[in-house]
Amino acid sequence: MSKFDSIRPFYDAEVNEAICNSVNHPMMKAIMDFTFPDVDDTIWKEQLKRTHSIRDFQCNFIYQSVQKVLQKSSEGLTTSGFEKLEKNTSYLFISNHRDIILDTSLLNVSLFDHGLVMTASAIGDNLVKKDFLKTLSRLNRNFLVQRGLPPRELLESSKLMSEYIGQLLLRENRSVWIAQREGRTKDGNDATHSGVLKMLGMGSDEPNLIDYFKKIKIVPVSISYEYDPTDALKMPQLMAEANAVKYIKEKNEDFITLISGIIGQKKRIHIHVGDILEKELDYISTEFDNSNKQIQALAQVIDDSILQSYKLWPTNYIAYDLLHKSETYKDFYTENEKSLFERRLEMRIDENNPQMMESFLLMYANPVVNKMKYENAV
């Protein structure tokens, strides 16, 4: 028994049994029919049954599934910054968070394409309540973030997760992906929550927190989708927040969002890998003497990196101009792109609800505002 058994992915020795138990599940068939539409069931089942490691499962099946998702629901994935990373080296990737499954899946595809160490990735246990989804997530090297716990248990859970992340990075040479905040950004304002960094710091046995953060090689990552496939699904929560009403999720809401993110149209996608945080940490270490201030300063550094390298698409500029009834950014998009975006608005939003319209446009416009703010501050 390992103390991490409640949250860890499968060990390779457990992979084949887990696959054999899931091979006839209807959702496995749905995934394989999508990924290999012209392949007979008996063939992919045989191949699955011969799979004995997470890496084989990811490379032979999940990688192919993600390629199919890109082919069917996007106009392609571009990347930048990966050449800075070293092979056979583990990093802690902290990224903005837009899509439940794709953010980390696309990062892993990019890491694999560049011959780099793929990640173990955090996933909320609220997303894998169904047994099959939990098995699939463990086969895909996800570890569980336990949600909705009372304060004392939450503290224990955070400590366990931080120790596990430390073990992955420092002892197993395994990269880790974690979102900069709990839950996806709904309003386009990407910001690092200090609670995430405090949790990471709990895994430190260094007297100085910053020394630990240097050791685990933090790399900020920005991911931007031209169209957010779940934009309309985010509206009820944004409306509730705008009216200061507590938002309660529908029963299958997470699962519907998860599927919509995968199959919904995204147009172009870009992932940028920032610089490994080193000199910034040295600066924080000399400038701030208490750990709370250091964590706030680190959150700011991560935000600056993500905002600076976030790729703005025509949809972002169009939304800004529609929101402000301006032509400030008209050189950044074509009339055709604008009318396509307006068409999307008509289909997804009640035009007679100005609050909803504003929230939808802000979701796309806020990255422009934030990037301009950042550039003006520098």
Order of alpha helices (4+ residues) and beta strands (2+ residues): alpha-alpha-alpha-alpha-alpha-beta-beta-alpha-beta-alpha-beta-alpha-beta-alpha-alpha-beta-alpha-alpha-beta-alpha-alpha-alpha-alpha-alpha
